[in-house]
């Protein structure tokens, strides 16, 4: 059985020695770092199961700012971090948790508690994740599911083609979860959002001082995705003059962080996605043909929502559950007429559009089921094209006004109809400057 590796980061030799002794006796492999620089150097070469991170590394420093700064560098690697400090400071603990730490422990620690925390967090990370958002009931998606179950266990580079809003990032996540790399990170990059001046730094990382604004070491996407999957969305938007830099890495299997003297090996599974016609882009001289062939060991076409209508009901149920939890509302069924309306809509915005439609319906629905009247479709023929689209807040305000009028401004009855508490309704009325019948007597 493999021993989980724990990285201990503390400037105190005695603390590191004591933790190493304790953890090795508990069956863990321990790696030590005396500060931020050594920590990030180690993390560029290995992926521990957990990091025990001190909050201060400079003599007589108690602010915790050094630890929080290092935590910000570790966070993109998706490695659980437990913060340690000799100074009992609840505010610092809360700040650390808000900034991505999984837990917090004070020095001196209780052995049993520390070991229990470590075991629980490692277990939560290594547990096989379940993707409840992946819906594949239609014949089109069943065929796709069969294909990805064949491809996922391989390390073949994949190119996902699909319209905007079809769920290309969800498909990449699904492939990652079904692969042998599922316990390592899935790192996603929106290639269209990368600043050209930071392209190499984002992908390959840099060392402190590599350029004017390089104030500290940065771990690039290829390193963060080590042993895992790197998902490059909107690959078709990558500027032509930057494409050779990515091609070189794919051809050689190596990259060099900016300011480094030695190259590093690539150990990632690459998945790219685009909504563009890359064949036309190649013909027009906008995309390199050799890069295209490196990316598409296998091409997967993701169906548009109009091509998988048998999935619409299940997707609606998923979004209803999601938004019921988000807005603290009851889970509502779809009426037969609303379900039929949704199934027959062409969905030019695909799953993203469906998600927005269900979210709006959940916000304004005050009955026991979502009806046609709650479904607001873009470009709906029955709607006047002169009516501007309302924001979610405007929709909520409009619905509260309607319900208050239905119940003669009675707060208790209106709140019950909306499925919220009286206090919650009062807060919303204050927010929207609405008036109702005072029932405080």
Secondary structure, 3 states (H helix, E strand, C coil): CCCCEEEEECCCHHHHHHHHHHHHHCCCEEEEECCHHHHHHHHCCCCCCEEEEECCCCCCCCCCHHHHHHHHHHHCCCCEEEEEECCCCHHHHHHHHHCCCCEEEECCCCHHHHHHHHHHHHHHHHCCCCCCCCCCCCHHHHHHHHHHHHHCCCCCCEEEECCCCCCHHHHHHHHHHHCCCCCCCEEEEEHHHCCHHHHHHHHHEECCCCCCCCCCCEECHHHHCCCCEEEEECHHHCCHHHHHHHHHHHHHCEECCECCCCCEECCCEEEEEECCCHHHHHHCCCCCHHHHHHHCCEEEECCCHHHCHHHHHHHHHHHHHHHHHHHCCCCCEECHHHHHHHHHCCCCCHHHHHHHHHHHHHHHCCCCEECHHHCCCCCCCCCCCCCCCCCHHHHHHHHHHHHHHHCCCEHHHHHHHHCCCHHHHHHHHHHHCCCCECCCC
